[in-house]
Amino acid sequence: ALDELRRTARSRRVATAAVHDAGLTEVEEGSWTALAVGPDLQNRVNGITGQLSAYRGDGEAEVLRQRLREAEAKVARLEEELALQSAEQPTSAQTKPSSGDL
């Protein structure tokens, strides 16, 4: 999404700057976390960012953190299920008949 906004801004010759996280908190170092758009005339910036919802503070951040925790837990459950399924499936060596079985 950020890359698309940057391409749109650049195509309209509006300045942008990518912000990459330092990795000192919950976000991995180097992660692209924000895009600064402008400075430019208000209508030019709004033409690029006007459809975005505004950040509403810590309450919204906590909701997003909870959704992230839930998604991470779901991924962990799915990875466990996949590992169990893989362990239950016989390998090709286990399913091939031996020469004595023929």
MMTF fields as JSON, N, C-alpha, C and O atoms, coordinates in Angstrom:
{
  "mmtfVersion": "1.0.0",
  "mmtfProducer": "UNKNOWN",
  "numBonds": 407,
  "numAtoms": 408,
  "numGroups": 102,
  "numChains": 1,
  "numModels": 1,
  "chainsPerModel": [1],
  "groupsPerChain": [102],
  "chainIdList": ["A"],
  "bondAtomList": [4, 2, 8, 6, 12, 10, 16, 14, 20, 18, 24, 22, 28, 26, 32, 30, 36, 34, 40, 38, 44, 42, 48, 46, 52, 50, 56, 54, 60, 58, 64, 62, 68, 66, 72, 70, 76, 74, 80, 78, 84, 82, 88, 86, 92, 90, 96, 94, 100, 98, 104, 102, 108, 106, 112, 110, 116, 114, 120, 118, 124, 122, 128, 126, 132, 130, 136, 134, 140, 138, 144, 142, 148, 146, 152, 150, 156, 154, 160, 158, 164, 162, 168, 166, 172, 170, 176, 174, 180, 178, 184, 182, 188, 186, 192, 190, 196, 194, 200, 198, 204, 202, 208, 206, 212, 210, 216, 214, 220, 218, 224, 222, 228, 226, 232, 230, 236, 234, 240, 238, 244, 242, 248, 246, 252, 250, 256, 254, 260, 258, 264, 262, 268, 266, 272, 270, 276, 274, 280, 278, 284, 282, 288, 286, 292, 290, 296, 294, 300, 298, 304, 302, 308, 306, 312, 310, 316, 314, 320, 318, 324, 322, 328, 326, 332, 330, 336, 334, 340, 338, 344, 342, 348, 346, 352, 350, 356, 354, 360, 358, 364, 362, 368, 366, 372, 370, 376, 374, 380, 378, 384, 382, 388, 386, 392, 390, 396, 394, 400, 398, 404, 402],
  "bondOrderList": [1, 1, 1, 1, 1, 1, 1, 1, 1, 1, 1, 1, 1, 1, 1, 1, 1, 1, 1, 1, 1, 1, 1, 1, 1, 1, 1, 1, 1, 1, 1, 1, 1, 1, 1, 1, 1, 1, 1, 1, 1, 1, 1, 1, 1, 1, 1, 1, 1, 1, 1, 1, 1, 1, 1, 1, 1, 1, 1, 1, 1, 1, 1, 1, 1, 1, 1, 1, 1, 1, 1, 1, 1, 1, 1, 1, 1, 1, 1, 1, 1, 1, 1, 1, 1, 1, 1, 1, 1, 1, 1, 1, 1, 1, 1, 1, 1, 1, 1, 1, 1],
  "groupList": [{"groupName": "ALA", "atomNameList": ["N", "CA", "C", "O"], "elementList": ["N", "C", "C", "O"], "formalChargeList": [0, 0, 0, 0], "bondAtomList": [1, 0, 2, 1, 3, 2], "bondOrderList": [1, 1, 2], "singleLetterCode": "A", "chemCompType": "L-PEPTIDE LINKING"}, {"groupName": "LEU", "atomNameList": ["N", "CA", "C", "O"], "elementList": ["N", "C", "C", "O"], "formalChargeList": [0, 0, 0, 0], "bondAtomList": [1, 0, 2, 1, 3, 2], "bondOrderList": [1, 1, 2], "singleLetterCode": "L", "chemCompType": "L-PEPTIDE LINKING"}, {"groupName": "ASP", "atomNameList": ["N", "CA", "C", "O"], "elementList": ["N", "C", "C", "O"], "formalChargeList": [0, 0, 0, 0], "bondAtomList": [1, 0, 2, 1, 3, 2], "bondOrderList": [1, 1, 2], "singleLetterCode": "D", "chemCompType": "L-PEPTIDE LINKING"}, {"groupName": "GLU", "atomNameList": ["N", "CA", "C", "O"], "elementList": ["N", "C", "C", "O"], "formalChargeList": [0, 0, 0, 0], "bondAtomList": [1, 0, 2, 1, 3, 2], "bondOrderList": [1, 1, 2], "singleLetterCode": "E", "chemCompType": "L-PEPTIDE LINKING"}, {"groupName": "ARG", "atomNameList": ["N", "CA", "C", "O"], "elementList": ["N", "C", "C", "O"], "formalChargeList": [0, 0, 0, 0], "bondAtomList": [1, 0, 2, 1, 3, 2], "bondOrderList": [1, 1, 2], "singleLetterCode": "R", "chemCompType": "L-PEPTIDE LINKING"}, {"groupName": "THR", "atomNameList": ["N", "CA", "C", "O"], "elementList": ["N", "C", "C", "O"], "formalChargeList": [0, 0, 0, 0], "bondAtomList": [1, 0, 2, 1, 3, 2], "bondOrderList": [1, 1, 2], "singleLetterCode": "T", "chemCompType": "L-PEPTIDE LINKING"}, {"groupName": "SER", "atomNameList": ["N", "CA", "C", "O"], "elementList": ["N", "C", "C", "O"], "formalChargeList": [0, 0, 0, 0], "bondAtomList": [1, 0, 2, 1, 3, 2], "bondOrderList": [1, 1, 2], "singleLetterCode": "S", "chemCompType": "L-PEPTIDE LINKING"}, {"groupName": "VAL", "atomNameList": ["N", "CA", "C", "O"], "elementList": ["N", "C", "C", "O"], "formalChargeList": [0, 0, 0, 0], "bondAtomList": [1, 0, 2, 1, 3, 2], "bondOrderList": [1, 1, 2], "singleLetterCode": "V", "chemCompType": "L-PEPTIDE LINKING"}, {"groupName": "HIS", "atomNameList": ["N", "CA", "C", "O"], "elementList": ["N", "C", "C", "O"], "formalChargeList": [0, 0, 0, 0], "bondAtomList": [1, 0, 2, 1, 3, 2], "bondOrderList": [1, 1, 2], "singleLetterCode": "H", "chemCompType": "L-PEPTIDE LINKING"}, {"groupName": "GLY", "atomNameList": ["N", "CA", "C", "O"], "elementList": ["N", "C", "C", "O"], "formalChargeList": [0, 0, 0, 0], "bondAtomList": [1, 0, 2, 1, 3, 2], "bondOrderList": [1, 1, 2], "singleLetterCode": "G", "chemCompType": "PEPTIDE LINKING"}, {"groupName": "TRP", "atomNameList": ["N", "CA", "C", "O"], "elementList": ["N", "C", "C", "O"], "formalChargeList": [0, 0, 0, 0], "bondAtomList": [1, 0, 2, 1, 3, 2], "bondOrderList": [1, 1, 2], "singleLetterCode": "W", "chemCompType": "L-PEPTIDE LINKING"}, {"groupName": "PRO", "atomNameList": ["N", "CA", "C", "O"], "elementList": ["N", "C", "C", "O"], "formalChargeList": [0, 0, 0, 0], "bondAtomList": [1, 0, 2, 1, 3, 2], "bondOrderList": [1, 1, 2], "singleLetterCode": "P", "chemCompType": "L-PEPTIDE LINKING"}, {"groupName": "GLN", "atomNameList": ["N", "CA", "C", "O"], "elementList": ["N", "C", "C", "O"], "formalChargeList": [0, 0, 0, 0], "bondAtomList": [1, 0, 2, 1, 3, 2], "bondOrderList": [1, 1, 2], "singleLetterCode": "Q", "chemCompType": "L-PEPTIDE LINKING"}, {"groupName": "ASN", "atomNameList": ["N", "CA", "C", "O"], "elementList": ["N", "C", "C", "O"], "formalChargeList": [0, 0, 0, 0], "bondAtomList": [1, 0, 2, 1, 3, 2], "bondOrderList": [1, 1, 2], "singleLetterCode": "N", "chemCompType": "L-PEPTIDE LINKING"}, {"groupName": "ILE", "atomNameList": ["N", "CA", "C", "O"], "elementList": ["N", "C", "C", "O"], "formalChargeList": [0, 0, 0, 0], "bondAtomList": [1, 0, 2, 1, 3, 2], "bondOrderList": [1, 1, 2], "singleLetterCode": "I", "chemCompType": "L-PEPTIDE LINKING"}, {"groupName": "TYR", "atomNameList": ["N", "CA", "C", "O"], "elementList": ["N", "C", "C", "O"], "formalChargeList": [0, 0, 0, 0], "bondAtomList": [1, 0, 2, 1, 3, 2], "bondOrderList": [1, 1, 2], "singleLetterCode": "Y", "chemCompType": "L-PEPTIDE LINKING"}, {"groupName": "LYS", "atomNameList": ["N", "CA", "C", "O"], "elementList": ["N", "C", "C", "O"], "formalChargeList": [0, 0, 0, 0], "bondAtomList": [1, 0, 2, 1, 3, 2], "bondOrderList": [1, 1, 2], "singleLetterCode": "K", "chemCompType": "L-PEPTIDE LINKING"}],
  "groupTypeList": [0, 1, 2, 3, 1, 4, 4, 5, 0, 4, 6, 4, 4, 7, 0, 5, 0, 0, 7, 8, 2, 0, 9, 1, 5, 3, 7, 3, 3, 9, 6, 10, 5, 0, 1, 0, 7, 9, 11, 2, 1, 12, 13, 4, 7, 13, 9, 14, 5, 9, 12, 1, 6, 0, 15, 4, 9, 2, 9, 3, 0, 3, 7, 1, 4, 12, 4, 1, 4, 3, 0, 3, 0, 16, 7, 0, 4, 1, 3, 3, 3, 1, 0, 1, 12, 6, 0, 3, 12, 11, 5, 6, 0, 12, 5, 16, 11, 6, 6, 9, 2, 1],
  "groupIdList": [1, 2, 3, 4, 5, 6, 7, 8, 9, 10, 11, 12, 13, 14, 15, 16, 17, 18, 19, 20, 21, 22, 23, 24, 25, 26, 27, 28, 29, 30, 31, 32, 33, 34, 35, 36, 37, 38, 39, 40, 41, 42, 43, 44, 45, 46, 47, 48, 49, 50, 51, 52, 53, 54, 55, 56, 57, 58, 59, 60, 61, 62, 63, 64, 65, 66, 67, 68, 69, 70, 71, 72, 73, 74, 75, 76, 77, 78, 79, 80, 81, 82, 83, 84, 85, 86, 87, 88, 89, 90, 91, 92, 93, 94, 95, 96, 97, 98, 99, 100, 101, 102],
  "secStructList": [7, 2, 2, 2, 2, 2, 2, 2, 2, 2, 2, 6, 6, 7, 7, 3, 3, 3, 3, 3, 7, 7, 1, 1, 1, 1, 1, 7, 6, 6, 7, 3, 3, 3, 3, 3, 3, 7, 1, 1, 7, 2, 2, 2, 2, 2, 2, 2, 2, 6, 6, 1, 7, 7, 7, 7, 7, 2, 2, 2, 2, 2, 2, 2, 2, 2, 2, 2, 2, 2, 2, 2, 2, 2, 2, 2, 2, 2, 2, 2, 2, 2, 2, 2, 2, 2, 2, 2, 1, 7, 7, 2, 2, 2, 2, 1, 7, 7, 4, 4, 4, 7],
  "xCoordList": [0.816, 0.0, 0.861, 0.574, 1.922, 2.794, 3.491, 3.645, 3.911, 4.599, 3.67, 4.091, 2.416, 1.444, 1.231, 1.163, 1.128, 0.992, 2.22, 2.099, 3.395, 4.619, 4.654, 5.021, 4.275, 4.255, 3.278, 3.572, 2.11, 1.12, 1.681, 1.572, 2.28, 2.845, 3.947, 3.991, 4.816, 5.915, 5.399, 5.929, 4.361, 3.811, 3.203, 3.117, 2.78, 2.214, 3.249, 2.919, 4.491, 5.616, 5.442, 5.738, 4.95, 4.835, 5.922, 6.091, 6.652, 7.757, 7.261, 6.169, 8.078, 7.786, 9.075, 10.177, 8.917, 10.05, 9.573, 8.602, 10.257, 9.942, 10.548, 11.675, 9.811, 10.296, 10.475, 9.531, 11.701, 12.018, 12.283, 12.978, 11.729, 11.805, 13.227, 13.956, 13.604, 14.928, 14.973, 16.049, 13.816, 13.777, 13.944, 14.361, 13.633, 13.821, 12.585, 12.642, 11.472, 10.252, 9.734, 10.469, 8.485, 7.835, 8.067, 7.81, 8.538, 8.667, 10.109, 11.06, 10.249, 11.575, 12.366, 11.822, 13.643, 14.517, 14.478, 14.548, 14.365, 14.345, 12.97, 12.821, 11.951, 10.59, 10.101, 10.281, 9.492, 8.933, 7.622, 6.652, 7.577, 6.42, 5.585, 4.439, 6.124, 5.36, 5.878, 6.991, 5.035, 5.41, 5.013, 3.841, 5.992, 5.716, 5.406, 6.137, 4.334, 3.931, 3.91, 3.202, 4.695, 4.795, 6.18, 7.037, 6.423, 5.463, 5.031, 5.789, 3.809, 3.237, 1.937, 1.565, 1.258, -0.036, -1.009, -0.987, -1.859, -2.784, -3.622, -3.787, -4.148, -5.003, -4.203, -4.758, -2.918, -2.09, -1.799, -1.846, -1.5, -1.257, -2.56, -2.566, -3.644, -4.936, -5.393, -6.097, -5.001, -5.341, -4.692, -5.152, -3.631, -2.922, -3.331, -3.507, -3.484, -3.726, -5.147, -5.487, -5.961, -7.298, -8.203, -9.108, -7.985, -8.837, -8.409, -9.11, -7.266, -6.773, -7.487, -7.839, -7.702, -8.305, -7.217, -6.054, -7.594, -6.641, -6.367, -7.256, -5.13, -4.766, -5.491, -5.501, -6.093, -6.943, -6.363, -7.077, -5.119, -4.496, -4.288, -4.408, -3.97, -3.591, -4.692, -4.397, -5.951, -7.046, -7.034, -7.205, -6.833, -6.772, -5.531, -5.58, -4.429, -3.196, -3.38, -2.899, -4.062, -4.287, -5.185, -4.962, -6.178, -7.038, -6.201, -6.347, -5.331, -4.471, -3.494, -3.23, -2.955, -2.048, -2.786, -2.235, -4.025, -4.815, -5.089, -4.975, -5.447, -5.68, -4.412, -4.471, -3.263, -1.994, -1.724, -1.323, -1.942, -1.736, -2.634, -2.195, -3.889, -4.823, -4.36, -4.423, -3.899, -3.419, -2.17, -2.029, -1.268, -0.055, -0.394, 0.226, -1.38, -1.804, -2.414, -2.176, -3.194, -3.797, -2.72, -2.795, -1.731, -0.627, 0.092, 0.423, 0.338, 1.022, 0.202, 0.758, -1.129, -1.995, -1.942, -1.848, -2.001, -1.956, -0.619, -0.576, 0.468, 1.788, 1.867, 2.447, 1.284, 1.263, 0.451, 0.876, -0.717, -1.548, -0.812, -0.869, -0.131, 0.615, 1.741, 1.982, 2.427, 3.504, 2.944, 3.552, 1.788, 1.166, 0.747, 0.952, 0.167, -0.253, 0.963, 0.911, 2.038, 3.248, 3.819, 4.302, 3.769, 4.299, 3.439, 3.956, 2.138, 1.222, 1.298, 0.956, 1.737, 1.805, 3.024, 4.129, 2.831, 3.983, 4.919, 4.481, 6.191, 7.164, 7.113, 6.522, 7.699, 7.684, 8.381, 8.001, 9.397, 10.105, 9.191, 9.313, 8.257, 7.355, 6.234, 5.676, 5.888, 4.759, 5.173, 4.316, 6.447, 6.9, 6.993, 7.513, 6.496, 6.622, 8.069, 8.804, 8.46, 9.825, 9.866, 8.821, 11.044, 11.176, 10.571, 10.117, 10.552, 9.955, 8.446, 7.827, 7.817, 6.37, 5.832, 4.632, 6.668, 6.211, 5.996, 5.61],
  "yCoordList": [-1.196, 0.0, 1.261, 2.217, 1.256, 2.43, 2.639, 3.77, 1.537, 1.648, 2.218, 3.009, 1.811, 2.335, 3.841, 4.598, 4.263, 5.698, 6.46, 7.544, 5.892, 6.566, 6.68, 7.727, 5.614, 5.679, 6.747, 7.493, 6.811, 7.831, 9.224, 10.094, 9.433, 10.754, 11.121, 12.244, 10.189, 10.472, 10.763, 11.632, 10.034, 10.286, 11.681, 12.255, 12.222, 13.574, 14.604, 15.763, 14.174, 15.029, 15.682, 16.861, 14.868, 15.298, 14.565, 13.354, 15.312, 14.738, 13.684, 13.803, 12.654, 11.625, 11.254, 11.499, 10.669, 10.118, 8.878, 8.931, 7.761, 6.516, 6.548, 7.01, 6.063, 5.994, 4.522, 3.736, 4.156, 2.775, 2.688, 3.53, 1.673, 1.512, 1.165, 0.46, 1.671, 1.391, 0.036, -0.432, -0.593, -1.909, -1.896, -2.901, -0.794, -0.702, -1.129, -1.235, -1.375, -1.779, -3.084, -4.069, -3.095, -4.31, -4.577, -5.685, -3.604, -3.718, -4.085, -3.567, -4.985, -5.426, -4.261, -3.433, -4.221, -3.168, -3.138, -4.171, -1.933, -1.749, -1.832, -1.567, -2.197, -2.292, -0.913, 0.077, -0.871, 0.381, 0.611, -0.108, 1.609, 1.809, 3.032, 3.122, 3.969, 5.183, 5.815, 5.547, 6.651, 7.408, 8.855, 9.162, 9.739, 11.172, 11.646, 11.335, 12.388, 12.915, 14.428, 14.996, 15.081, 16.527, 16.927, 16.061, 18.181, 19.284, 19.627, 19.498, 20.058, 20.509, 21.221, 21.335, 21.692, 22.334, 21.324, 20.141, 21.811, 20.941, 20.077, 18.883, 20.654, 19.878, 18.801, 17.761, 19.035, 18.015, 16.846, 15.684, 17.164, 16.106, 15.354, 14.124, 16.065, 15.428, 14.566, 13.575, 14.932, 14.128, 12.752, 11.82, 12.631, 11.353, 10.636, 9.417, 11.379, 10.772, 10.949, 10.405, 11.675, 12.017, 10.831, 10.936, 9.703, 8.531, 7.717, 6.784, 8.055, 7.31, 7.754, 8.925, 6.807, 7.18, 7.729, 7.341, 8.617, 9.237, 8.313, 7.593, 8.337, 7.606, 8.248, 9.472, 7.438, 7.988, 7.866, 8.101, 7.513, 7.488, 6.093, 5.096, 6.048, 4.805, 3.752, 2.56, 4.165, 3.193, 2.4, 1.181, 3.084, 2.415, 1.535, 0.432, 2.021, 1.238, -0.046, -1.097, 0.011, -1.197, -2.19, -3.398, -1.689, -2.57, -3.261, -4.464, -2.515, -3.097, -4.105, -5.147, -3.795, -4.746, -6.042, -7.128, -5.938, -7.127, -7.945, -9.17, -7.269, -7.983, -8.683, -9.795, -8.028, -8.642, -9.877, -10.917, -9.768, -10.925, -12.086, -13.236, -11.787, -12.831, -13.482, -14.703, -12.669, -13.203, -14.051, -15.11, -13.594, -14.377, -15.703, -16.721, -15.704, -16.945, -17.896, -19.103, -17.355, -18.192, -18.799, -19.974, -18.003, -18.514, -19.632, -20.659, -19.446, -20.468, -21.758, -22.847, -21.64, -22.833, -23.534, -24.76, -22.77, -23.365, -24.047, -25.111, -23.441, -24.054, -25.367, -26.34, -25.398, -26.631, -27.713, -28.866, -27.339, -28.296, -28.854, -30.054, -27.995, -28.422, -29.377, -30.376, -29.063, -29.936, -31.301, -32.328, -31.322, -32.59, -33.39, -34.602, -32.724, -33.406, -33.982, -35.104, -33.231, -33.704, -34.91, -35.848, -34.895, -36.002, -37.248, -38.363, -37.085, -38.209, -38.87, -40.045, -38.14, -38.683, -39.576, -39.176, -40.799, -41.685, -41.155, -40.557, -41.381, -40.983, -41.969, -43.039, -41.655, -42.545, -43.858, -44.895, -43.845, -45.071, -45.981, -47.205, -45.372, -46.177, -46.794, -47.813, -46.223, -46.7, -47.639, -48.316, -47.706, -48.591, -50.031, -50.26, -50.993, -52.377, -52.816, -52.408, -53.657, -54.183, -55.331, -55.845, -55.733, -56.805, -58.095, -58.919, -58.295, -59.5, -59.501, -60.562, -58.3, -58.196, -58.515, -58.751, -58.533, -58.751, -60.179, -60.502],
  "zCoordList": [0.0, 0.0, 0.0, -0.721, 0.819, 0.859, -0.474, -0.937, -1.088, -2.371, -3.44, -4.284, -3.395, -4.358, -4.155, -5.123, -2.902, -2.615, -3.101, -3.672, -2.874, -3.315, -4.836, -5.371, -5.535, -7.006, -7.492, -8.426, -6.844, -7.227, -6.999, -7.863, -5.836, -5.523, -6.509, -7.01, -6.779, -7.707, -9.106, -9.799, -9.524, -10.86, -10.96, -12.046, -9.813, -9.778, -9.339, -9.091, -9.248, -8.877, -7.494, -7.298, -6.546, -5.151, -4.374, -4.513, -3.558, -2.792, -1.803, -1.246, -1.595, -0.603, 0.126, -0.366, 1.29, 2.033, 2.768, 3.522, 2.547, 3.239, 4.636, 4.816, 5.616, 6.989, 7.334, 7.256, 7.72, 8.072, 9.569, 10.136, 10.196, 11.641, 12.087, 11.389, 13.256, 13.813, 14.518, 14.887, 14.707, 15.328, 16.831, 17.407, 17.483, 18.93, 19.715, 20.94, 19.033, 19.739, 19.14, 19.067, 18.717, 18.233, 16.755, 16.284, 16.029, 14.584, 14.228, 14.815, 13.261, 12.846, 12.238, 11.507, 12.556, 12.04, 10.514, 9.849, 9.985, 8.537, 7.909, 6.716, 8.695, 8.151, 7.721, 8.431, 6.568, 6.058, 6.773, 6.536, 7.649, 8.519, 8.196, 8.636, 7.444, 7.148, 5.856, 5.404, 5.293, 4.104, 4.322, 4.537, 4.265, 4.334, 2.917, 1.977, 2.772, 1.462, 1.561, 2.393, 0.704, 0.718, 1.176, 1.348, 1.376, 1.346, -0.078, -1.04, -0.164, -1.422, -1.088, 0.08, -2.105, -1.889, -1.282, -1.621, -0.381, 0.333, -0.609, -0.362, -1.672, -2.572, -3.311, -3.665, -3.547, -4.218, -3.268, -3.671, -2.012, -1.021, -0.752, -0.73, -0.552, -0.292, -1.46, -1.264, -2.658, -3.822, -3.781, -4.441, -3.012, -2.877, -1.593, -1.592, -0.507, 0.804, 1.32, 2.371, 0.627, 1.121, 1.402, 2.23, 0.734, 0.948, 2.166, 2.559, 2.769, 3.929, 5.192, 5.336, 6.118, 7.395, 8.305, 8.2, 9.18, 10.09, 11.263, 11.717, 11.753, 12.964, 14.13, 14.262, 14.969, 16.015, 17.423, 18.397, 17.549, 18.866, 19.416, 18.705, 20.712, 21.357, 21.353, 21.275, 21.436, 21.401, 20.111, 20.124, 19.004, 17.715, 17.634, 17.09, 18.171, 18.156, 18.939, 18.514, 20.069, 20.871, 20.135, 20.199, 19.451, 18.643, 17.579, 17.358, 16.92, 15.89, 16.488, 15.888, 17.673, 18.336, 18.663, 18.485, 19.139, 19.463, 18.203, 18.217, 17.123, 15.866, 15.388, 14.864, 15.571, 15.202, 16.051, 15.527, 17.373, 18.252, 17.837, 17.808, 17.515, 17.085, 15.782, 15.634, 14.852, 13.571, 13.781, 13.17, 14.639, 14.923, 15.578, 15.271, 16.486, 17.135, 16.111, 16.161, 15.19, 14.145, 13.245, 12.887, 12.887, 12.064, 12.814, 12.221, 14.105, 14.9, 14.932, 14.796, 15.113, 15.11, 13.762, 13.703, 12.684, 11.352, 11.087, 10.471, 11.549, 11.389, 12.163, 11.68, 13.369, 14.17, 13.458, 13.385, 12.934, 12.203, 10.994, 10.726, 10.276, 9.101, 9.493, 8.815, 10.59, 11.06, 11.457, 11.154, 12.134, 12.517, 11.287, 11.235, 10.31, 9.083, 8.36, 7.855, 8.311, 7.648, 8.376, 7.741, 9.706, 10.5, 10.339, 10.418, 10.116, 9.975, 8.604, 8.47, 7.588, 6.237, 6.113, 6.48, 5.593, 5.428, 4.349, 3.367, 4.544, 3.534, 2.391, 2.538, 1.279, 0.116, 0.436, -0.107, 1.308, 1.685, 2.494, 2.431, 3.27, 4.083, 3.25, 3.657, 2.112, 1.335, 0.215, -0.352, -0.124, -1.199, -0.68, 0.412, -1.45, -1.014, -1.116, -2.016, -0.171, -0.236, -1.225, -1.624, -1.619, -2.615, -2.095, -2.889, -0.781, -0.211, -0.278, -0.184, -0.444, -0.517, -1.89, -2.027, -2.916, -4.287, -4.618, -5.741]
}
